[in-house]
Amino acid sequence: MLNRTKENYRLRRKKALADLIEFGIEKKLAKGIVDSGKLEVVERIIQDTKKSKSQSPDKRFLKGLRYSRIKHGKVPLYRSLKQQRRDLE
């Protein structure tokens, strides 16, 4: 059971990563987004972005992600990724 759950989670992460790259987000940033947040939240924002059918889905997704992180009391992603980079150095 646990093994199947891990496989399902990995497949969901791969699909989310592929969707973000399809939107036009760089692979490195997309991986950081998928790794940094809850997968359910990222998937929900991806679905909302697909529904909107905007001309620039990458900007729409990033704006939705920023709004979601601020709404839940977290710092915006660009700041948290910079902080992670500083911690690694």
OpenMM code with the backbone's topology and positions (N, CA, C; nanometers):
from openmm import Vec3, app, unit

residues = "MET LEU ASN ARG THR LYS GLU ASN TYR ARG LEU ARG ARG LYS LYS ALA LEU ALA ASP LEU ILE GLU PHE GLY ILE GLU LYS LYS LEU ALA LYS GLY ILE VAL ASP SER GLY LYS LEU GLU VAL VAL GLU ARG ILE ILE GLN ASP THR LYS LYS SER LYS SER GLN SER PRO ASP LYS ARG PHE LEU LYS GLY LEU ARG TYR SER ARG ILE LYS HIS GLY LYS VAL PRO LEU TYR ARG SER LEU LYS GLN GLN ARG ARG ASP LEU GLU".split()
positions = [
    Vec3(0.0832, -0.1202, 0.0000),
    Vec3(0.0000, 0.0000, 0.0000),
    Vec3(0.0870, 0.1257, 0.0000),
    Vec3(0.1860, 0.1278, 0.0880),
    Vec3(0.2723, 0.2452, 0.0961),
    Vec3(0.3497, 0.2646, -0.0332),
    Vec3(0.3949, 0.1559, -0.0919),
    Vec3(0.4694, 0.1639, -0.2173),
    Vec3(0.3836, 0.2245, -0.3286),
    Vec3(0.2592, 0.1827, -0.3349),
    Vec3(0.1679, 0.2336, -0.4375),
    Vec3(0.1427, 0.3830, -0.4169),
    Vec3(0.1320, 0.4249, -0.2912),
    Vec3(0.1101, 0.5660, -0.2616),
    Vec3(0.2298, 0.6483, -0.3069),
    Vec3(0.3508, 0.5986, -0.2829),
    Vec3(0.4704, 0.6697, -0.3264),
    Vec3(0.4754, 0.6805, -0.4781),
    Vec3(0.4377, 0.5715, -0.5471),
    Vec3(0.4371, 0.5741, -0.6932),
    Vec3(0.3369, 0.6767, -0.7440),
    Vec3(0.2196, 0.6806, -0.6828),
    Vec3(0.1167, 0.7765, -0.7229),
    Vec3(0.1670, 0.9190, -0.7021),
    Vec3(0.2327, 0.9440, -0.5893),
    Vec3(0.2853, 1.0773, -0.5603),
    Vec3(0.3917, 1.1164, -0.6625),
    Vec3(0.4787, 1.0225, -0.6964),
    Vec3(0.5831, 1.0509, -0.7961),
    Vec3(0.5219, 1.0843, -0.9322),
    Vec3(0.4192, 1.0092, -0.9705),
    Vec3(0.3534, 1.0357, -1.0986),
    Vec3(0.2865, 1.1727, -1.0984),
    Vec3(0.2246, 1.2092, -0.9873),
    Vec3(0.1614, 1.3400, -0.9771),
    Vec3(0.2655, 1.4508, -0.9845),
    Vec3(0.3809, 1.4322, -0.9206),
    Vec3(0.4881, 1.5320, -0.9268),
    Vec3(0.5389, 1.5468, -1.0692),
    Vec3(0.5577, 1.4336, -1.1395),
    Vec3(0.6044, 1.4386, -1.2778),
    Vec3(0.5052, 1.5123, -1.3669),
    Vec3(0.3762, 1.4848, -1.3476),
    Vec3(0.2738, 1.5499, -1.4291),
    Vec3(0.2714, 1.6999, -1.4008),
    Vec3(0.2822, 1.7384, -1.2735),
    Vec3(0.2826, 1.8810, -1.2388),
    Vec3(0.4045, 1.9490, -1.2999),
    Vec3(0.5197, 1.8829, -1.2930),
    Vec3(0.6419, 1.9385, -1.3504),
    Vec3(0.6280, 1.9548, -1.5017),
    Vec3(0.5705, 1.8546, -1.5681),
    Vec3(0.5509, 1.8619, -1.7132),
    Vec3(0.4542, 1.9748, -1.7501),
    Vec3(0.3484, 1.9931, -1.6705),
    Vec3(0.2537, 2.1011, -1.6979),
    Vec3(0.3195, 2.2376, -1.6842),
    Vec3(0.4029, 2.2542, -1.5811),
    Vec3(0.4699, 2.3826, -1.5615),
    Vec3(0.5667, 2.4124, -1.6755),
    Vec3(0.6377, 2.3114, -1.7210),
    Vec3(0.7295, 2.3305, -1.8332),
    Vec3(0.6501, 2.3624, -1.9603),
    Vec3(0.5351, 2.2997, -1.9747),
    Vec3(0.4481, 2.3273, -2.0896),
    Vec3(0.3976, 2.4721, -2.0866),
    Vec3(0.3753, 2.5269, -1.9680),
    Vec3(0.3327, 2.6661, -1.9543),
    Vec3(0.4424, 2.7623, -1.9967),
    Vec3(0.5672, 2.7166, -1.9966),
    Vec3(0.6775, 2.8040, -2.0345),
    Vec3(0.7670, 2.8421, -1.9178),
    Vec3(0.7509, 2.7754, -1.8050),
    Vec3(0.8345, 2.8019, -1.6879),
    Vec3(0.9608, 2.7181, -1.7006),
    Vec3(1.0750, 2.7770, -1.6674),
    Vec3(1.2020, 2.7055, -1.6791),
    Vec3(1.2027, 2.5816, -1.5900),
    Vec3(1.2770, 2.4815, -1.6337),
    Vec3(1.2770, 2.3533, -1.5638),
    Vec3(1.3269, 2.3672, -1.4205),
    Vec3(1.4308, 2.4460, -1.3998),
    Vec3(1.4869, 2.4623, -1.2658),
    Vec3(1.3860, 2.5287, -1.1718),
    Vec3(1.3183, 2.6319, -1.2202),
    Vec3(1.2182, 2.7006, -1.1394),
    Vec3(1.0981, 2.6098, -1.1145),
    Vec3(1.0563, 2.5360, -1.2166),
    Vec3(0.9430, 2.4455, -1.2018),
    Vec3(0.9717, 2.3393, -1.0964),
    Vec3(1.0929, 2.2873, -1.0973),
    Vec3(1.1295, 2.1870, -0.9975),
    Vec3(1.1286, 2.2478, -0.8575),
    Vec3(1.1764, 2.3708, -0.8455),
    Vec3(1.1735, 2.4396, -0.7171),
    Vec3(1.0318, 2.4622, -0.6667),
    Vec3(0.9410, 2.4938, -0.7592),
    Vec3(0.8012, 2.5155, -0.7217),
    Vec3(0.7388, 2.3864, -0.6722),
    Vec3(0.7599, 2.2780, -0.7450),
    Vec3(0.7000, 2.1502, -0.7075),
    Vec3(0.7587, 2.0999, -0.5758),
    Vec3(0.8880, 2.1208, -0.5556),
    Vec3(0.9525, 2.0723, -0.4335),
    Vec3(0.9204, 2.1576, -0.3114),
    Vec3(0.8923, 2.2854, -0.3314),
    Vec3(0.8801, 2.3755, -0.2176),
    Vec3(0.7413, 2.3767, -0.1534),
    Vec3(0.6392, 2.3433, -0.2281),
    Vec3(0.5047, 2.3577, -0.1747),
    Vec3(0.4302, 2.2269, -0.1667),
    Vec3(0.3068, 2.2369, -0.1203),
    Vec3(0.2211, 2.1195, -0.1181),
    Vec3(0.1770, 2.0898, -0.2604),
    Vec3(0.1835, 1.9655, -0.2952),
    Vec3(0.1515, 1.9252, -0.4324),
    Vec3(0.0053, 1.9530, -0.4651),
    Vec3(-0.0843, 1.9374, -0.3682),
    Vec3(-0.2264, 1.9606, -0.3930),
    Vec3(-0.2516, 2.1059, -0.4330),
    Vec3(-0.1822, 2.1973, -0.3679),
    Vec3(-0.2000, 2.3399, -0.3979),
    Vec3(-0.1488, 2.3703, -0.5379),
    Vec3(-0.0331, 2.3158, -0.5717),
    Vec3(0.0244, 2.3384, -0.7047),
    Vec3(-0.0684, 2.2811, -0.8123),
    Vec3(-0.1226, 2.1617, -0.7884),
    Vec3(-0.2137, 2.1001, -0.8848),
    Vec3(-0.3404, 2.1839, -0.9020),
    Vec3(-0.3909, 2.2389, -0.7937),
    Vec3(-0.5122, 2.3206, -0.8015),
    Vec3(-0.4868, 2.4473, -0.8820),
    Vec3(-0.3716, 2.5101, -0.8610),
    Vec3(-0.3394, 2.6315, -0.9363),
    Vec3(-0.3187, 2.5980, -1.0843),
    Vec3(-0.2595, 2.4828, -1.1130),
    Vec3(-0.2424, 2.4390, -1.2523),
    Vec3(-0.3791, 2.4215, -1.3189),
    Vec3(-0.4733, 2.3581, -1.2487),
    Vec3(-0.6073, 2.3386, -1.3048),
    Vec3(-0.6756, 2.4721, -1.3320),
    Vec3(-0.6640, 2.5649, -1.2380),
    Vec3(-0.7251, 2.6968, -1.2570),
    Vec3(-0.6621, 2.7695, -1.3755),
    Vec3(-0.5315, 2.7532, -1.3917),
    Vec3(-0.4623, 2.8177, -1.5032),
    Vec3(-0.5081, 2.7589, -1.6361),
    Vec3(-0.5252, 2.6275, -1.6403),
    Vec3(-0.5722, 2.5635, -1.7634),
    Vec3(-0.7144, 2.6064, -1.7971),
    Vec3(-0.7994, 2.6226, -1.6942),
    Vec3(-0.9375, 2.6648, -1.7175),
    Vec3(-0.9433, 2.8047, -1.7774),
    Vec3(-0.8533, 2.8916, -1.7330),
    Vec3(-0.8606, 3.0319, -1.7753),
    Vec3(-0.8231, 3.0504, -1.9220),
    Vec3(-0.7415, 2.9618, -1.9760),
    Vec3(-0.6991, 2.9676, -2.1163),
    Vec3(-0.6415, 3.1049, -2.1527),
    Vec3(-0.5579, 3.1578, -2.0642),
    Vec3(-0.4996, 3.2896, -2.0899),
    Vec3(-0.3874, 3.2791, -2.1930),
    Vec3(-0.3478, 3.3937, -2.2455),
    Vec3(-0.2431, 3.3941, -2.3470),
    Vec3(-0.1052, 3.3698, -2.2880),
    Vec3(-0.0869, 3.4038, -2.1611),
    Vec3(0.0419, 3.3786, -2.0959),
    Vec3(0.0180, 3.2963, -1.9684),
    Vec3(0.0070, 3.1648, -1.9833),
    Vec3(-0.0238, 3.0817, -1.8664),
    Vec3(0.0866, 3.0821, -1.7611),
    Vec3(0.2104, 3.1075, -1.8012),
    Vec3(0.3181, 3.1093, -1.7031),
    Vec3(0.2994, 3.2239, -1.6041),
    Vec3(0.2662, 3.3416, -1.6544),
    Vec3(0.2437, 3.4563, -1.5657),
    Vec3(0.1213, 3.4340, -1.4787),
    Vec3(0.0183, 3.3768, -1.5378),
    Vec3(-0.1052, 3.3500, -1.4624),
    Vec3(-0.0779, 3.2517, -1.3489),
    Vec3(-0.0026, 3.1464, -1.3774),
    Vec3(0.0290, 3.0480, -1.2742),
    Vec3(0.1115, 3.1103, -1.1621),
    Vec3(0.2156, 3.1854, -1.1977),
    Vec3(0.3020, 3.2452, -1.0966),
    Vec3(0.2266, 3.3474, -1.0112),
    Vec3(0.1347, 3.4200, -1.0736),
    Vec3(0.0539, 3.5155, -0.9980),
    Vec3(-0.0377, 3.4410, -0.8999),
    Vec3(-0.0966, 3.3313, -0.9448),
    Vec3(-0.1820, 3.2510, -0.8572),
    Vec3(-0.1036, 3.1876, -0.7439),
    Vec3(0.0173, 3.1427, -0.7730),
    Vec3(0.1024, 3.0834, -0.6700),
    Vec3(0.1414, 3.1884, -0.5663),
    Vec3(0.1756, 3.3057, -0.6125),
    Vec3(0.2120, 3.4148, -0.5219),
    Vec3(0.0939, 3.4500, -0.4317),
    Vec3(-0.0234, 3.4626, -0.4895),
    Vec3(-0.1431, 3.4947, -0.4121),
    Vec3(-0.1710, 3.3865, -0.3079),
    Vec3(-0.1580, 3.2614, -0.3481),
    Vec3(-0.1835, 3.1496, -0.2574),
    Vec3(-0.0857, 3.1496, -0.1408),
    Vec3(0.0420, 3.1744, -0.1680),
    Vec3(0.1422, 3.1741, -0.0615),
    Vec3(0.1203, 3.2901, 0.0352),
    Vec3(0.0842, 3.4063, -0.0163),
    Vec3(0.0583, 3.5213, 0.0707),
    Vec3(-0.0677, 3.4958, 0.1538),
    Vec3(-0.1687, 3.4380, 0.0923),
    Vec3(-0.2946, 3.4093, 0.1608),
    Vec3(-0.2733, 3.3163, 0.2792),
    Vec3(-0.1834, 3.2202, 0.2649),
    Vec3(-0.1594, 3.1221, 0.3709),
    Vec3(-0.0452, 3.1612, 0.4636),
    Vec3(0.0027, 3.2836, 0.4529),
    Vec3(0.1008, 3.3348, 0.5475),
    Vec3(0.2440, 3.2940, 0.5208),
    Vec3(0.2751, 3.2567, 0.3984),
    Vec3(0.4124, 3.2215, 0.3622),
    Vec3(0.4725, 3.3342, 0.2797),
    Vec3(0.6056, 3.3410, 0.2789),
    Vec3(0.6699, 3.4424, 0.1957),
    Vec3(0.6559, 3.4021, 0.0498),
    Vec3(0.6526, 3.5002, -0.0413),
    Vec3(0.6467, 3.4662, -0.1840),
    Vec3(0.7625, 3.3762, -0.2249),
    Vec3(0.7430, 3.2993, -0.3269),
    Vec3(0.8370, 3.1937, -0.3641),
    Vec3(0.9743, 3.2464, -0.3987),
    Vec3(0.9830, 3.3588, -0.4674),
    Vec3(1.1150, 3.4064, -0.5086),
    Vec3(1.2013, 3.4374, -0.3869),
    Vec3(1.1415, 3.4844, -0.2790),
    Vec3(1.2192, 3.5105, -0.1579),
    Vec3(1.2620, 3.3809, -0.0906),
    Vec3(1.1729, 3.2822, -0.0852),
    Vec3(1.2074, 3.1575, -0.0181),
    Vec3(1.3131, 3.0802, -0.0968),
    Vec3(1.3099, 3.0882, -0.2310),
    Vec3(1.4125, 3.0200, -0.3099),
    Vec3(1.5481, 3.0862, -0.2906),
    Vec3(1.5504, 3.2208, -0.2802),
    Vec3(1.6766, 3.2898, -0.2538),
    Vec3(1.7306, 3.2512, -0.1175),
    Vec3(1.6419, 3.2379, -0.0193),
    Vec3(1.6842, 3.1995, 0.1159),
    Vec3(1.7415, 3.0578, 0.1154),
    Vec3(1.6798, 2.9661, 0.0422),
    Vec3(1.7310, 2.8291, 0.0328),
    Vec3(1.8684, 2.8288, -0.0300),
    Vec3(1.8900, 2.9112, -0.1317),
    Vec3(2.0185, 2.9182, -0.1988),
    Vec3(2.1261, 2.9697, -0.1023),
    Vec3(2.0913, 3.0695, -0.0207),
    Vec3(2.1855, 3.1215, 0.0772),
    Vec3(2.2193, 3.0170, 0.1828),
    Vec3(2.1207, 2.9396, 0.2234),
    Vec3(2.1446, 2.8351, 0.3242),
    Vec3(2.2385, 2.7282, 0.2715),
    Vec3(2.2309, 2.6999, 0.1421),
    Vec3(2.3166, 2.5970, 0.0832),
    Vec3(2.4606, 2.6430, 0.0714),
    Vec3(2.4822, 2.7744, 0.0594),
    Vec3(2.6186, 2.8267, 0.0416),
    Vec3(2.6924, 2.8319, 0.1692),
] * unit.nanometer
topology = app.Topology()
chain = topology.addChain("A")
for resn in residues:
    res = topology.addResidue(resn, chain)
    for name in ("N", "CA", "C"):
        topology.addAtom(name, app.Element.getBySymbol(name[0]), res)
